[in-house]
Amino acid sequence: MIDVIYIGLFGTVAGYLLWLNGIRQLGSANASLFFNFVPVFAMLTAFLMGQPITELQLIGIIVVIIGLLMPRIVTPKRIPEPCK
């Protein structure tokens, strides 16, 4: 029973309190980007606990990172031509 209370307090309540504090500090737009890292950290935690990492998980991590980087990529601005 104490295990369930421990998981409930630290895994759920503390996690949400930290998340809300992050939203307050960073703003909702920037904090929402970090929400996409949840599967990445879940995979890293599983790896640290001795679970094997599959190719599909690695592909998923790459997709998440590319998806987060795509809006940040600088594209060259086109210079408008003057009207004739």
C-alpha positions in Angstrom: 0.0 0.0 0.0 2.8 2.4 0.8 4.1 1.9 -2.8 0.9 3.1 -4.2 0.9 6.2 -2.0 4.6 6.9 -3.0 3.7 6.6 -6.7 0.7 8.8 -6.3 2.5 11.5 -4.4 5.7 11.7 -6.3 4.8 10.4 -9.7 1.6 12.2 -10.1 1.2 15.1 -7.8 4.8 16.2 -7.9 4.9 15.8 -11.6 1.9 18.0 -12.1 3.1 20.6 -9.7 6.5 20.8 -11.6 4.6 21.0 -14.9 2.4 23.9 -13.7 5.5 25.7 -12.3 7.1 25.3 -15.7 4.1 26.8 -17.5 4.2 29.7 -15.1 7.9 30.3 -15.7 8.1 29.7 -19.4 4.7 30.5 -20.7 2.2 28.0 -22.2 3.6 28.1 -25.7 7.2 27.2 -24.7 6.1 24.8 -22.0 4.0 22.9 -24.5 7.0 22.0 -26.6 8.5 20.1 -23.6 5.3 18.0 -23.3 6.4 16.3 -26.5 9.5 15.1 -24.8 7.5 12.8 -22.5 8.1 9.7 -24.7 11.8 10.5 -25.1 12.3 10.6 -21.3 10.1 7.5 -20.9 12.4 5.6 -23.3 15.5 6.9 -21.5 14.2 5.9 -18.1 13.3 2.4 -19.4 16.8 2.1 -20.9 18.4 3.1 -17.5 16.2 0.5 -15.8 17.6 -2.2 -18.1 14.9 -2.5 -20.7 15.9 -3.1 -24.3 15.4 -0.2 -26.8 13.8 -1.2 -30.1 14.3 0.3 -33.5 10.7 1.5 -33.5 11.3 3.5 -30.3 14.4 5.1 -31.8 12.5 6.0 -35.0 9.8 7.6 -32.7 12.4 9.6 -30.9 13.8 10.9 -34.1 10.3 11.8 -35.3 9.6 13.7 -32.1 12.9 15.6 -32.3 12.4 16.5 -36.0 8.9 17.6 -35.2 10.2 19.9 -32.5 13.0 21.3 -34.7 10.9 22.0 -37.8 9.3 25.2 -36.6 12.7 26.5 -35.5 14.4 26.0 -38.8 15.2 29.4 -40.4 14.0 29.7 -43.9 15.3 32.4 -46.2 13.0 35.3 -46.7 12.1 36.2 -50.2 12.6 39.8 -51.2 9.5 41.1 -52.9 10.1 42.5 -56.4 8.9 46.1 -57.0 5.8 46.4 -59.1 6.3 47.5 -62.7 
